[in-house]
């Protein structure tokens, strides 16, 4: 099992940027897939971006070209750089660690609010 701690959320104006961080309790190089998900009020949790331990990235269509996921194995941290933020990006953002054959692990979430 992996403990995940997100940080970096906050209030930002439309068009602004934020960088989320997810610190893990052990080496992320051994984790198959790290990801960011989000859940807006009254909506289901949805995938935002994922990155494999081989470096392959996948993004939701709604964030392509605006968000970038990256990982720093030396710091055991995964990042989500969010640019050109829109009000519809407002949600609680969760970090996820997925390993084949195991239940996924989730962080506690960090609130992102995009509003003028």
N, C-alpha and C positions, 0 to 999 in steps of 0.2 A: 504494500500500500504506500501511496505517496501523499504527503501533505503539500497542499498548494496554498499560497498566500498571494492574493492580487493586491495591487496598489496602482495609484495614478489616476483614478477617476476624479470627476469633479464637474463643475459648471463651466460651460464654454459657450461663446456666441456662435451662431451659424457662420460657417466658413473657417472656423478656428481649428486648432489641432490639440490632440492629447496623445500621450504615450502611456499605455498600460504595461505593467510588469507583472510577471507571475514567477515567484520564487518557489523552487521545489525543495523537498527535504532530502532528495538524493540525486544522483547523477542522471541528467535527462538524456544522456547518450544511450542509456539502456531502455528508454521509453520509446515505444514504437511510434506513437503519434501524440503530439501536443496540439491543443486547439483552444480557440476562443469561441465562446457561445454567448448569446445574449437573450434576455427575456424582457420584453416590454409589458407594461400593465395590461392584463386581459388577453395576452397573446401567449402562444407556446414558445418554449425555448427553441432557438434556431442557431445553426452553425454560422459562424462569421468567417473563420479562417482556421486552417489546420496546416501543420508542418510535420513531415515524417523525420525519423532520425537520419534518413538519407538526404534530407533537405528539400524534398518535393513539397510544394505549396498548393493549397486549394482555397478558393475564396467564394463566398456567396456573391451572386451576380450584383446584388445591391451595393456591395462595397468595393468591387473590382476597380482598380485605378485610384482608389482613395486610401485604402488601408494596406498595410504591409505587416506580415508576421515574420518574426525572426527569432533565432535562438542563440544563446551564448552558452555553450557547453561548459566553459571554464567557470562561469558564474552560476550554472544550473538555473538559468532564468530564460523565460520566453517573453517576448515583447509583442505588443500590437501598436504600431504607429498609425494613428488615425488623423487624416487630413481632410480638409474640405467638409467638415462635419455638418450634418443636416439635423433638423429637429426630429426627423424620423429615426435617427440613430440613438435617440434617448432610450436607455434601457439599463438593466443591471447586467454587467458583463462578467462571465464566469470563465475561469481557466479549467481546462480538462486534460487529464492524462490517460491515454488509452494504451493498453498492452493486450496483445492477443491472448485469449484464454482467461483473462481476469476481468473483474468488474471495473468500470472506469472510476477514476477519482475526480472529485470536483473541489474547487475552492469555494470560499464563502461569498464571493461576488464583490464587485465594486460598481457604484452608481455612476453613470455618465448621463449628464443632462445637457442638452443643446437647446439653448433658448436665449432670446434677446431681452 
